[in-house]
Amino acid sequence: MAGATTLLTSQSLSLGSPTLSDIAPPRQRRKEARPQELLDAALDLFAEKGFAATRSEEVAARAGVAKGTLYLYYPSKEELLKAVIQQRLSSEIAAAAAQAASYPGPTEDLMKEVLADWWIKVFDSPTSAVFKLIITEVRNFPEIAEFYVREVVEPGKQLVGRIVQRGIERGEFRPVDVPTAVLSLILPMIMLCLHKHSIGACAPALNEVDPHAFIRQHVQLVLQGLRR
């Protein structure tokens, strides 16, 4: 009987069953999850109340930790907002840029799959609140404004600009002023996110357009103007 038990144990280990050393204690798993929980709580509160009106202890309370714990990860409310921007937008723009750089197909397909899909993902997530937060708050926080321009605005414009320029160089798009085309693509998307977290949040009945359809049709409309 003891031999059979030993054999079963050996078989279980050989099949990849987790050992005690593979299973993180609940406290350790909780500690590893805290930065994300704090960022999620911060974005929710910043979107609801505004950055200036949100207190650090409110963020900590929503995340279920002490205020001192919040400061272990993010020493100030400004650093917390920067981390939200970096995670929610900067890293996503970098990922989209990497995808665009290795895309093998036509530029029109690239714009539909990368640009349109990226904006749909942003709109459907809490990330869409960042645009309202920045536009309404940054005038009083110049450091945050500079960080946002450096981490989001410039990389985003460069990404879309490279896509448009790619189409021109490949003979797929007619020669156009690239910076103007970039703004034509981006600004309506930002307005859609602003509407979601302003008028759309207060009066949902005024949401007359399906946002996914709007995003795809908007990209298609600009593409029609870019085609040779």
VEXKESE-875057 format. One record per residue: residue in one letter; x, y, z of N, C-alpha, C in turn. Coordinates in steps of 0.02 Angstrom, whole numbers, plus 50000, padded with zeros to 5 digits. Layout:
BEGIN
AXYZXYZXYZ;...
//
This chain:
BEGIN
M500424993950000500005000050000500435006350000;A500965006250043501425011950045501775012849979;G501945007249947502285007649882501825010749830;A501175008949831500705011749783500625019249793;T500605021149857500535028349872501135032249846;T501735029349856502345032549831502335033149756;L502085027749722502055027849649501585033149624;L500995033749657500505038749636500785045749645;T501135046749701501415053349713501935055049661;S502355050249643502865051349593502565052849526;Q502025049149509501685050249446501375057249443;S501075059349499500755065949501501265071449490;L501865070649521502375075749513502635075749442;S502695069649412502955069449344502475072249294;L501825072349311501325075049266501245082649272;G501655085549315501635092849320501175095549373;S500965091449422500545093949475500935098949517;P500615104349540500975109349578501215106749645;T501815108549664502075106849730501945112649777;L502105111749841501995117049889502405123249872;S503005122149843503425127849826503165131649766;D502715128349726502445131649667501845136049683;I501535135049740500925138549758501085144349803;A500985150449778501135156449817500635157149874;P500865158749935500395159949990499915165549972;P499305165350000498815170649985499075177649998;R499455178550053499715185250068500195187650014;Q500625182949988501095184849936500725186549872;R500215182549854499835183949794499485190749800;R499225192249860498885198549872499385204349863;K499995203549888500495208749883500665210149811;E500735204949771500905205749700500345209149662;A499725208349685499145211249650499015218449670;R499325220749724499165227349750499285233149702;P499845233349667499945239049621499375239749571;Q499155234049542498605234349494497955236449527;E497835234049587497225235949623497225243449639;L497795246049656497845253149671497735257349608;L498015255249551497925258849489497195258649467;D496875252849474496175252349455495735256849499;A495875256749564495485260949610495595268349595;A496225270149580496375277149566496025279549504;L496035275649451495705277649389494955278449399;D494655273849435493935274349449493765280849485;L494145282349537494005288349577494185294749540;F494735294749504494925300649465494375302249414;A494105297049383493575298049333492935300549365;E492775298049425492155299849459492195306949488;K492755308549522492785314649562493265319849534;G493705317749488494225322149465494865320949505;F495425322749475496065321449508496155325649571;A496025332149565496135336649622495685334949681;A495075332749668494585331449721494675324649754;T495065320349724495165313549752495735313749802;R495605310849861496115310549913496465303749911;S497085303649929497475297449927497155291949971;E496895294050028496595289050073495965285850042;E495625289549998495055286649964495275281249915;V495825282449881496095277349836496295271149875;A496635272249930496855266549971496255262649998;A495745266250020495145262850047494795258749993;R494735261549933494395257749880494795251549860;A495465252049865495885246349848495935241449906;G495665243349965495675238850022496335238550059;V496715244150057497365244250092497405250650134;A497905250950176498015256850217498345262250174;K498265268550196498565274150159499315273450155;G499615270850209500345269850209500565264850157;T500145259850145500305254850094500305258050025;L499835262550012499815266049948500475269649936;Y500745273049987501355276949978501975272549970;L501925266149989502475261649977502575260549902;Y502025260549865502055259349793502085265849753;Y501705270849775501665277149739501735282849789;P502315286249790502455291149844502025297449842;S501665298549787501235304449785500635303049739;K500135307249744499555306449700499745307649628;E500205312249616500435313549548500775307449518;E501195304149558501525298049534501025292549520;L500495292449559499965287449547499625288749480;L499465295049466499155296649401499625295149343;K500265296749352500745295149299500765287649286;A500735283649338500745276449330500115274049293;V499545277149308498935275449272499015276949198;I499265282949182499355284849112499845280149078;Q500395278649112500905274449081500645267449067;Q500285264649115500035257849106499465257449056;R499005262149063498385261749023498475264048951;L498935268748940499005271548872499705270648843;S500215272748879500895272548851501085265548829;S500985260648873501175253748857500755250948800;E500125252948796499685250448742499885253548675;I500085259848675500325262948613500965259548590;A501415258048636502035254648618501895247748589;A501405244148617501225237548590500935238148520;A500505243148509500215244248442500755246148392;A501255250148414501805252048370502215246048349;A502335241448396502705235348379502315231048330;Q501655230648340501245226748293501245229948224;A501205236548220501195240048156501865239248120;A502415239348158503075239048127503195232448091;S502875227048114502995220548083502395218248040;Y501925222848027501335220847990501515219947916;P501325214147886501545212747817501055214847763;G500435216247782499915217247731499835224447709;P499295225847671499155232547647499055237447704;T499215243747693499155248847744498425249947764;E497965249247717497265250147734497045244947785;D497265238747776497105233447824497435234847891;L498045237247888498405239047950498025244247989;M497775249247954497405254547989496755251948019;K496425247447983495795244648009495925240148069;E496435235848063496545230848115496895233648177;V497385237848166497765240548222497425246648252;L497275251648210497015257948235496285257148260;A495855254448217495155253848237495075249148296;D495405243448295495345238648350495625241448415;W496175245448409496465248348469495985253248501;W495665257448461495195262348489494575259048519;I494345253648488493785249948516493965247148585;K494565244348589494805241648653494845247148706;V495105252948687495155258548734494465260948755;F494015261748708493345264248723492975259548771;D493045253048761492685248248802492965247448872;S493555250048885493885249048950493855255548991;P494025255149055494065261249096494585266249071;T495035263949027495545268348999495235274448965;S494645273648938494325279248902494225285248946;A494215284249012494115289849059494735294249064;V495315291649044495935295549051495905301949011;F495595301848952495575307748909495185313448943;K494615311848972494225316949009494625319449069;L494935314949103495325316749162495885321549144;I496245320149091496805324449071496545331249048;I496045331349005495805337748977495525342349031;T495205339449082494895343649133495375345549189;E495935342049196496365343049255497055345949241;V497325344649181498045345949173498235353349176;R497765357849163497945364949165498195366949234;N497955363549284498165365049353498765360849374;F498975356149332499535351749349500005351249289;P500435356349279500865356649220501325350549214;E501545347849270501995342049268501635336049236;I500995335249254500615329749225500495330949150;A500385337249132500285338949061500905337249020;E501495338949046502115337449011502215329949005;F502065326349059502135319049058501665315949007;Y501045318449004500545315648958500755316948885;V500995322848871501215324448803501795319848783;R502265318948829502855314848814502685307448808;E502245305048850502105297848853501535295648808;V501075300148791500475298148754500405301948689;V500385308548693500235312548633500755311448578;E501385312448594501905311848543501975304648516;P502005299548559502045292748531501425290848490;G500835293148512500225291648475500225294848406;K500415301248403500445304748339500975301548293;Q501535299748322502055296548282501825289848254;L501475285948294501225279448270500745280348212;V500245284548219499765285448165500105288648105;G500565293248118500925296448063501325291448022;R501635286748057502025281548021501575277147978;I500985275748002500515271747963500305275447900;V500135281847907499935285847849500515286447800;Q501115287947826501705288547783501865282047747;R501755276547781501865269847750501425269147689;G500785271047696500335270447639500535274847581;I500785280947597501005285447544501605282547507;E502095280147545502705277547516502585271347474;R502085267347494501935261247456501475262647396;G501275268947387500845270647332500115268847343;E499935267247405499245265347422498825271547438;F499145276647467498805282847484499075288447440;R498645293347428498875299247391499285303647438;P499735307647411500125312247454499675317147491;V499725317247555499325321847596499785324847650;D499545329947683499895332647741499805327847799;V500335324347817500275318847866500035321347935;P500315326647964500065328948029499315330448030;T499065333347975498345334747971497945328347969;A498175323547930497835317047926497825313547993;V498375314148030498415311048097497885313948143;L497835320648145497325323848188496625322048165;S496515321548099495855319648073495655312748098;L496135308348105495985301548129495885301348205;I496295305048242496315304248315495775308348351;L495685314648332495255319048372494535316648380;P494205314148326493525311548337493505305648386;M494035301748388494055296048435494075298648507;I494485303748518494535306648585493855309648605;M493525313048558492865315848573492365310448591;L492415304748559491965299148576492065296948648;C492695296448669492835294648739492605300048787;L492705306348768492475311848811491715311648820;H491365310448765490635310048768490405304448814;K490755298848812490575293148854490595294948928;H491085298948948491195300449019490935307349038;S490555310548995490245316949012489495316648999;I489275319048941488565319048925488295311848923;G488685307348895488455300448890488345297148957;A488755299149007488675296349074488065299149110;C487875305349094487315308649127486655307349091;A486685306549026486075305548986486195300048934;P486195293748956486335288248909485865288148848;A485275290948855484805290848799485055294948739;L485535299448753485805303548699486335299848658;N486525293748679487005289848641486665286848580;E486635290648527486255288648468486655284248420;V487305283848428487725280248381488075274548417;D488085268748385488455263148413489205264848408;P489555264948465490255267248463490715262948420;H490605256448421491025252048380490915253548306;A490295254448287490145256048217490435262848199;F490395267648245490665274248231491415273848219;I491775270248261492505269848255492695266848188;R492375261348170492555258048107492345262348047;Q491765265448050491545269547994491975275947988;H492195278448045492625284348042493295282748008;V493595277148027494225275147995494115273947920;Q493545270747904493395269547833493295276047795;L492985280847826492865287347794493535290847778;V493985290747826494645293947814495025290047762;L494975283447762495315279447712495085281147642;Q494445282447635494185284247569494505290747544;G494655295347590494985301447571495735300547558;L496035295247586496745294147578496915290047516;R496455285847494496605281447437496785285547375;R497235282747336497425285947273496845285747225;
//
